[in-house]
Amino acid sequence: MTTEPVQPPVRVACDCGSTDVRTVEAARTHKGAMRKELYSRLAKGPEKSGDGCLHFVEGVVISLAASGGLAYMGVDQDKPLYVLGGVVLAALILAGTLFVVRDDSREKAAEQAGEARADQLWRPAHYCAACESVFCPGGRPWAGRLTPEQFKKLVWTRAGYGDQLAPGDKAKDAVLPDRFVPEP
């Protein structure tokens, strides 16, 4: 039986000359990543938890508690307007709950649909700790260096869920170089 020797990992160097380079996946959890917030800055996607069921249960409980209390008070004090208010409140809370659940499921579906497109950009990418940039060795699928925010915006936009970047996220305001104009 012949065994092939284990190949050592290939060392990748950045254009800046540094060899302190890791894949984006490894850089997110490596020592010092928390200090630089790399876990979120280099995120491949929104990582939705699919908590629509939990939101639905929360909405039903809140609806029952708030509107049930109002309706009970109306029956107890013989005030039919309170009962009507309780029913209307329940309907509004349930409608809002259904809106939130539907929105969650749409965002989750967009993430799942774009996962393969995100992988094409995210998997080959490497992070250089010295110059804090992201690049692809060999220039494929893109050439040049990007900031973590530009990289995140590129991946999320090409994957189809760029609209899910949070308002306070620096990636939302990052400007991509002209060669990275998002594909339709």
N, C-alpha and C positions, 0 to 999 in steps of 0.2 A: 504494500500500500504506500503510495507516494503522497506526501502532503506538500502543499505549496507554502512557502514561508509567508508570514504575515507581513504585509507591506506597511511601512510607517506612514503616518498621515502626511499628505503633501503640504508643504509650507507655502503659504500665499503671501505675497508682499503687496503693499499698497503703493500707489504712485508717489506717495510722500516719502517712501523709503522704509517705512516701518514694517516689521514682521509681527507686530502685536495685533494680529488679525484673526477673527473668528467668523464662523457663519453667523448670520443674523439670528438664527434660532438659538445658537449657543450663547451669543452675546447678550440676549435678553435675560438670561438667568445666571450669567457668570458673575464672579466677584466684582463688585463695584457697579453692577448694573442698576441696583436700587438707587444709589447715590445720583446717577445720571438719568434715572427714570427710563431706562432703555426698554423695560418690559412693555410700557404703553407706547413709547415713541417708535418702536419697531414692530408694533402689532400688525399681524397679517390681516386681521379683520375685526369686526366689532365684538366677536365672541358672545353672541346673544345666548342666554341660558335657556331660552324657550319657556319662560315663566308665565306664559299666558294663562295657564290653568290656575296658578297661584293668584294672578290678578283677578281672575273671574271670581274665585272664592272670596277674596278680599272685598270685591265690589258687592257681592251678595250679602256678606256679613254686615258691611257698613249700611247697605240699603235697608236690611231688616232692622238693624239697631236704630238708625235715625228715623226712618219712616214709621217703623213699628211703634216707637215711643211716641211720636207725634199723633199717630192714629189712635193709640190707646188713650192718650190724654184727651183726645176729642170725644171718644166714646165715654170715658169716665166722667168728663165734665159736661157731657151732652152738648158738644160744640161740633156740629157736622163740618164746619169749615176746616177744622184741624184734621178730621178724617180725610177730607178731600186733599188737603195739603200733604198729608202723609203719603197718599197714593201717588200724587204728582211727584213728590220728592223721590219716592222709590223708582218711578219710571225714569226720571232724569238721571239718577245715580246708576241704574242698570244700563241706560243708553250710553253714558260716559264709560262705563266699564267695558261694554262691548266694543266701543271705539278703541280703547286702549289695547284690548286683546287682539283686535283685528290689526292694529298698527304693529304690535309686537310680532304677529305671525308674518306680516309682509316683510318686516326687516329681517327676520330669521330666514325667510325664503330667499331674499336677495343675497344674504350671506352664503347660503348653501349653493345657490346658482353661480355665484362668482368665485367659489373656492378654488376651482381648477385654474381660472385665469390668475388669481392671486398667487397660487403656487408657482406658476411659471416665472413670475418676477421675484418672489420671496425666497424660494429654495436656493437658487444659485447665488444669492446676494451675500456679501461679506461685510462685516463692520470693522473699521480700523479705529482702535481706541486712541491712537496718537493724534490723528487729525479729526476724530469724531465724524467720520463720513462712511457712507455705504457705497459699495461698488461691486461690480461683477468681474471676477477674473476672466481674462480673455475677451472682455467687451461684449459678452452675450448674456442676457438678452438686451443689455444696453451698455454703452461705453461712457466712461466718466464717473466722477464722484458726485454724490448727492448728500445733503444733510439728512439726518434721520427724519425730520419733518417732511422734506421733499419726497423722500423714499416712501414714507407712509401714505402721503397724498397720492403718489403715483400708483402704488399697489391698490389702494382703496378705490381710486377713480377708475382704473382699468378693470377692476373686478366688478364694478357696478354698484358699489355701496359708498361712494364718496359723499353722498348726501347725509350719511350717518355720522360724519365727523362731528364731534361735540363742539358747541360754540366756543368754549374756552381752549380748545385744542389748537396748538400752534400750527399743526399740519393743515388745518382748515385754511389758514391765511398764507401758507407757504406758496411761493411762486415757483413753478416748474420751469426749467430752461425750455427754450423754444422747441428743441428736438423732442420734447416729451408732451406735446400737445395731446391731450387725451383722445383716444380713438372713440368714435361714436358707438 
